[in-house]
Amino acid sequence: MKNISRLIFAILLTTLAFSVARAQEETPNDTPPQNFNQQRRPNLLAELDLTKNQIQQIRRINQDSKLKRQEAQQRVIESQKALDQAIYADSADEAEIQTLLKNFQTAQAEVFKIKATTEYAVRKVLTPEQLVKFREIRQRFMQRMENLKPQNNRPLNAPNQKLINRPRRLRNNN
């Protein structure tokens, strides 16, 4: 449960950071497109009542980390491809696979480190009152996510067992 709370906290902080960046790019007359994700996400800019200075600080934090984050994510993709190729090669080399696995784990760790560092920097911009409000928003978000869980408690991305295990009907091609 602690890991889920940390994940939700990270998602909300990231949402805050992207909301600030998007708000800076939109003009006041722009109406953002309504889609499923925007309806579920809290409007952190409005609810936290960020100052212009805070918005600028968060935007700067995002700009500073954007290139690092993209490069680190590219290393993850490349290391995963190399690992997959080694695993499914005609002749698999155990030592090479272990080395590539370590490279992949290092790349993933770097992405997480950049993300966590960025989120912490954004968190430091908030006043104590805003942090309290943010935690309340986070709690509401977690409750909504909990309510979205399927009734049978299977993960949201898990396949539907009813569809997998149902008998298949054979077509008669006469």
Number of C-alpha atoms within 10 A of each C-alpha: 6 7 8 10 13 11 12 17 20 17 16 22 22 18 17 24 24 16 20 22 19 13 16 14 10 11 9 8 6 9 8 10 7 8 8 8 8 11 9 11 15 18 14 20 16 9 12 18 12 17 11 11 10 16 22 15 16 26 20 15 19 21 12 12 14 15 11 15 19 12 14 21 17 14 19 21 15 15 21 19 14 16 21 14 13 19 18 9 10 8 8 12 11 11 9 13 17 14 12 20 19 14 19 21 15 16 22 18 14 19 21 15 14 16 19 15 14 22 22 13 15 22 18 12 17 18 13 11 10 16 15 13 17 21 14 12 20 20 15 13 19 17 11 13 12 11 10 10 12 10 7 6 8 12 10 10 6 7 10 11 9 8 9 9 8 8 8 8 6 6 6 5 4 3
